[in-house]
Amino acid sequence: MRIVCISDTHGAHDQLRGVFTLPAGDVLIHAGDFTNTGTLAEVEQFNTWLGKLKFKHKLVVAGNHDTCLEQQPVQSRRLLTNCIYLQDSGCTIQDLKFWGSPWTIGGAAARGSFTCVPMPDPLIPPEETDVLITHSGHAACLTFETPEYTAQRMAEKPPEGMSFVSWMIKQNENARAACEARNYH
């Protein structure tokens, strides 16, 4: 299975032709910010664009620019007919378990929809998740530590029989406690 991931097209996905060609694949993941100003018209235009793509499966999560998915969720989701929209939910494709969440971790860069300062208790993806899709890092997998610490954790492998997501959650229990002690939550 070939998975192609994109994000942050900000309403300009039609303009990718000539600038960037999406590689062929089985699954397209758009990890948020497919609109620029979060209007229903932009969601409709994005859905039309998705319908023209030749991917068998198209998975989408919202980003902080996709305000209508938080403010007008019913109307927005009705417009997304050419994809599977994931909001703290999952799906399985060819035995791979995908989980998607739009939440952006609070802070100076977290503006718009699906943001929270302080971050609420994270919605933890199921342990058996194979592919975690978020617009920003999911609180269950972030270390809140240095880039070097994060790089070290990403280079390590989980014990045999444990999913990567489950292992990252366990690895980060101490980092989360340290974060909370420093009032970073």
Backbone torsions as a table, in degrees:
resi	resn	phi	psi	omega
1	MET	NA	130.5	177.8
2	ARG	-106.0	125.1	-178.5
3	ILE	-111.1	129.3	177.2
4	VAL	-113.2	127.4	-177.3
5	CYS	-117.0	133.9	173.8
6	ILE	-138.8	166.7	173.9
7	SER	-163.4	174.0	171.5
8	ASP	55.0	43.2	175.6
9	THR	-80.8	-18.2	172.6
10	HIS	47.5	44.2	177.2
11	GLY	81.2	0.5	-176.2
12	ALA	-105.2	18.5	-176.5
13	HIS	-60.0	-35.4	177.3
14	ASP	-62.9	-25.3	-177.1
15	GLN	-85.7	0.6	178.6
16	LEU	-65.4	-31.3	179.8
17	ARG	-59.3	133.4	-179.0
18	GLY	88.1	-25.5	178.1
19	VAL	-101.7	-43.9	-176.2
20	PHE	-149.2	131.9	177.7
21	THR	-105.6	124.7	176.5
22	LEU	-65.7	130.5	176.0
23	PRO	-66.9	155.8	176.8
24	ALA	-67.1	151.5	178.6
25	GLY	-171.3	175.9	178.1
26	ASP	-92.7	-36.3	-176.9
27	VAL	-127.4	128.3	171.6
28	LEU	-104.7	129.2	174.8
29	ILE	-113.8	125.0	170.4
30	HIS	-110.2	114.7	-172.3
31	ALA	-96.0	41.4	168.8
32	GLY	100.2	163.5	-175.3
33	ASP	61.3	49.2	173.6
34	PHE	-84.0	-13.6	172.7
35	THR	-108.4	163.9	176.8
36	ASN	-100.4	-41.6	-178.6
37	THR	-117.4	1.8	173.6
38	GLY	77.2	32.7	-179.3
39	THR	-93.1	157.4	175.9
40	LEU	-63.4	-34.3	177.8
41	ALA	-61.4	-39.0	178.0
42	GLU	-67.6	-37.4	177.3
43	VAL	-63.7	-43.5	179.0
44	GLU	-62.2	-41.9	179.3
45	GLN	-65.5	-41.2	177.3
46	PHE	-62.0	-43.7	179.5
47	ASN	-62.3	-40.5	177.6
48	THR	-61.3	-44.4	178.2
49	TRP	-61.2	-44.8	178.3
50	LEU	-57.5	-39.7	-178.6
51	GLY	-63.0	-21.3	-180.0
52	LYS	-87.2	-12.7	-176.6
53	LEU	-82.9	149.5	-173.0
54	LYS	-97.7	28.2	175.4
55	PHE	-84.3	140.6	178.5
56	LYS	-68.1	-37.1	-179.2
57	HIS	-127.9	140.0	178.2
58	LYS	-133.0	117.5	-179.0
59	LEU	-112.0	138.6	-175.5
60	VAL	-136.2	136.8	165.2
61	VAL	-120.6	156.7	178.3
62	ALA	-82.8	161.5	173.1
63	GLY	-123.0	-176.6	-176.2
64	ASN	-67.7	-18.8	175.8
65	HIS	-82.5	-17.2	-174.4
66	ASP	-86.4	59.0	-170.6
67	THR	-61.3	-33.6	-177.0
68	CYS	-65.5	-24.5	178.0
69	LEU	-70.4	-20.9	174.4
70	GLU	-95.2	-39.0	-175.3
71	GLN	-86.1	-29.1	178.5
72	GLN	-133.8	61.7	-170.9
73	PRO	-62.4	-40.5	-177.1
74	VAL	-65.7	-49.4	-179.0
75	GLN	-63.5	-42.6	-178.3
76	SER	-63.8	-47.6	-178.0
77	ARG	-65.3	-33.1	177.0
78	ARG	-61.6	-30.0	-179.0
79	LEU	-78.2	-19.4	-177.7
80	LEU	-90.3	74.5	-176.6
81	THR	-94.0	-11.6	-176.2
82	ASN	-105.3	22.1	-179.6
83	CYS	-157.3	173.2	168.9
84	ILE	-102.8	116.4	179.0
85	TYR	-90.9	125.9	-178.9
86	LEU	-111.6	122.3	174.7
87	GLN	-135.0	97.6	-175.0
88	ASP	53.6	45.7	-179.0
89	SER	-151.4	173.6	-176.4
90	GLY	-142.7	175.8	175.2
91	CYS	-154.0	163.5	178.5
92	THR	-119.5	131.1	177.0
93	ILE	-129.4	119.8	179.9
94	GLN	46.3	51.7	177.2
95	ASP	69.4	2.0	172.9
96	LEU	-94.3	130.4	-178.5
97	LYS	-99.3	116.3	180.0
98	PHE	-100.8	143.2	175.7
99	TRP	-135.6	131.1	-178.9
100	GLY	-124.5	141.9	179.1
101	SER	-145.3	132.1	-177.3
102	PRO	-87.2	-7.4	-169.0
103	TRP	-65.2	135.0	177.7
104	THR	-107.5	132.8	-178.3
105	ILE	-67.2	137.3	-176.2
106	GLY	-61.6	160.7	179.7
107	GLY	142.7	-175.0	-175.7
108	ALA	-61.3	-33.9	-177.9
109	ALA	-84.1	-9.6	-175.6
110	ALA	-92.2	91.1	179.1
111	ARG	-127.2	146.7	178.0
112	GLY	106.3	-147.5	-176.5
113	SER	-83.9	159.9	175.8
114	PHE	55.4	37.4	175.3
115	THR	-122.8	154.7	179.7
116	CYS	-153.9	129.9	174.7
117	VAL	-126.2	113.6	-2.8
118	PRO	-76.2	162.3	179.8
119	MET	-66.6	130.4	176.2
120	PRO	-70.2	170.3	175.7
121	ASP	-50.7	129.2	-174.5
122	PRO	-67.5	148.4	171.8
123	LEU	-82.5	109.1	-174.3
124	ILE	-80.3	128.1	176.3
125	PRO	-68.5	156.8	177.5
126	PRO	-57.8	146.7	-178.2
127	GLU	-58.2	-31.4	-176.6
128	GLU	-83.2	10.7	178.4
129	THR	-62.0	131.0	176.3
130	ASP	-96.6	-39.2	-177.5
131	VAL	-127.8	116.6	179.4
132	LEU	-101.1	124.4	-177.4
133	ILE	-115.0	119.2	176.7
134	THR	-140.2	160.6	175.4
135	HIS	-78.8	-39.3	170.0
136	SER	-121.1	179.4	178.5
137	GLY	-60.7	141.4	178.8
138	HIS	-80.9	140.2	-177.3
139	ALA	-57.3	-27.5	179.8
140	ALA	-70.0	-21.2	-175.0
141	CYS	-115.5	-2.7	179.3
142	LEU	-87.5	146.4	-178.8
143	THR	-94.3	-21.3	-175.0
144	PHE	57.9	24.4	-179.2
145	GLU	-118.6	-159.7	-175.8
146	THR	-74.0	158.5	175.1
147	PRO	-59.2	-32.8	179.3
148	GLU	-65.0	-41.1	177.9
149	TYR	-62.5	-44.8	179.2
150	THR	-62.0	-44.9	179.9
151	ALA	-61.9	-40.5	178.6
152	GLN	-61.8	-45.7	-179.5
153	ARG	-64.2	-39.5	-178.7
154	MET	-68.3	-28.4	-179.3
155	ALA	-77.4	-24.0	179.8
156	GLU	-78.4	161.9	179.5
157	LYS	-117.0	147.1	178.1
158	PRO	-69.9	157.4	176.1
159	PRO	-59.8	153.1	-179.8
160	GLU	-56.2	133.6	178.4
161	GLY	89.8	-3.5	179.7
162	MET	-112.2	133.5	179.0
163	SER	-68.4	155.8	179.7
164	PHE	-60.3	-43.7	-178.3
165	VAL	-63.2	-45.2	178.7
166	SER	-60.4	-42.4	-179.7
167	TRP	-64.7	-43.0	179.0
168	MET	-62.6	-39.0	178.6
169	ILE	-61.3	-46.7	-179.9
170	LYS	-65.3	-39.1	179.7
171	GLN	-62.5	-30.3	-171.8
172	ASN	-96.9	2.3	178.9
173	GLU	-58.3	-43.7	179.3
174	ASN	-68.5	-40.2	179.2
175	ALA	-64.2	-39.6	178.9
176	ARG	-64.3	-40.4	179.2
177	ALA	-64.5	-40.8	178.4
178	ALA	-65.1	-39.8	178.5
179	CYS	-61.2	-45.9	-179.4
180	GLU	-65.0	-37.0	179.1
181	ALA	-64.7	-29.6	179.0
182	ARG	-91.9	7.4	-178.6
183	ASN	61.2	35.9	175.9
184	TYR	-90.7	0.2	-175.0
185	HIS	-85.8	NA	NA
